[in-house]
């Protein structure tokens, strides 16, 4: 009986999605609404909410986002949450809402962001390795013959290689985005 690789595939897909979400928090020189997804705002007496639950986010120009809160009373809360996020964004409040500007990245900041991206990639690789170890243990404990175990291990290694290639592609795209 062949080993069921579905749990491994699900774990690698979850790792890929985790890395994608981590990369949205790495700011590039361009205005992207997804960078605000990592910020939570404490509004309405202590309720923690994401910005997209409180306001419409639109791209005003390549380096500026416009936030239009549905309830003007939360503008101050959104403003302070963005300022406290340490994403290096400039925030200006005006009569209609909030303007978030993305300053030009310096060469040093680009290098540090690339370094952070590589650290996140390594974290994802470690997650894949841990899943591989778990799957190998299950294969070895299985009640199949040596030939089936060898085939399963070969198939597992192919899945690991594919997952790592997918993670590296994602990281390369993010590095290119940061470098531009």
N, C-alpha and C positions, 0 to 999 in steps of 0.2 A: 504494500500500500504506500502510495507517494505521500510525502509531507505536504501539509496544507500551508501554503505561503501567504494566504490572505491576511493574517495578523501582521506579518512582516511588511507586506505591501501597504497596509493601512498605516502602520507606524512610520514608514518612510514618507508617505504622502503627508502625514501630519507634521513631520519634520520639515518637509519642503514648505508647507504653508506657514509654519512658524518662522522659518528663515525669511520668507517673503514679507511677513508682517514686521519682523525686526528691521528689514531693510527700508520699510516705509518711514521709519523714524530717523533714518540717516539722511540728513538734508543735503540736497544738491543746490546748485545756484538757481534752479528754476522753481517757480511757484507750483507746488502740487498739493491739492487739497488733502490727499491721503496722509501727509505728514502730521496733520492735526488729529488723526485718529488715535494717536498715542496719548493725547491730552484729555484728562477728565476734569470737569468743572464742578465745583461744589456750589449748588444753587438751591433756591427754594428751601431754605432752612436746613441745609446739610445733605441734601440728596446729591449723589455723585452721578453725573451724566456726561456723555460724550458731546463734543461741540456740534456734531451733525444732528443731535437730538434737540438742540437749542436754537440752531440758526441755519440759514442757507449759506453754503460756502461756494463762491464762484471765483474763477480766475479773471482778474481785472486786466493784467498784462503779464508778460513772461516772468516778472519778479514780484508780483503783488497779488494777494488774495483779498477778496472782499467778503466779510461776514455780515450777514443781515439777520440779527436775532429776531425771532417772532415776538418775543416779549422784551421790550426795551429795558426792563428792570434787571435783566441778567447781564447787560453789557459790561458792568464793572467786574462781575464774577468771571466772565470769559476773558476779559482783558488781563486780570491778575493771574488766571490759570496759564495763559500763554506766556506771560512774562516769567512765571516761576518754572516753566518747563525746561529751561536751559537749552533750548533748541537754537538759540542765537538769532531769533527773529525780532524784527522791529515792529512795534504795535502802536497804532495811532487810532484814537477814538474820535469820530466825528458825529454829526447829527444823525446820519443814517445807519451807522453801525461801526464796524471795526475794519481798519485796513491793516493787513499783515504784510510786511515787506521782507523779502529775502535778500540780505546783503550779499554782495559778491564774495565768493570764497577766496581766501588767501591760499597760497601754495602750501603753507604749513597746515592749514585746516584741511585741505584736500588730502594731504598725506595721512593726517590723523584719522580722517573718515575712512580712508582705504584700509588703514590698520584695523579699525574697529570692524569693518566688513569682513576682513580675513579672520578676526577673532570669532565672529558670529559663524562663519563658515566652519571653523574648527569645532565649535560647539555642536553644530549640526552633524559633522562627521563623527564626533564622539557618540552622539545619539544613535547614528546608524550602526556604528561598531557594537554598541551595547545590545542593540536589537539582533545583530548578527550572532553575537555570543549566546544570547538567549535561544535563538533558533537552532544554533549548532548543538546546544545542550539538549534541546527537545529531539533533534534528529538522532543524536547518540543514544538517548534513552528509549527511542522508539523500538518497536518490536519487528523491525524489518531486517532484511538481509543486508550483508555488507555492500552488495552491488547497488541496492536501492539507496542506502545511506550515502554512498559515493556520488550517485546521480543527484541526490537531493542537495548535497554540499556544493556540487558544481553549479547547480541551478541557483542556489542561494548566493554564491559568489558573483554570478552574472547579475542578479538583482542588486547586490551591493554596489557593483561597478556602475550599473546604470543609474542608481540613486546618487552616487557620488558625482558622476558626470553631470547630472541634472543640477545638483547643488553648485558645482563649479561654474556651469554656464550662467546660472542666476547671479553668482558673485561677480563674474567677469562683466556682465551687463551693468551691474551696479557700479563697479569700479570705473567703467567707461563713462557712465552717467556723471559720476563724481568728478572725473578728470576733465570733462568738457567745460 
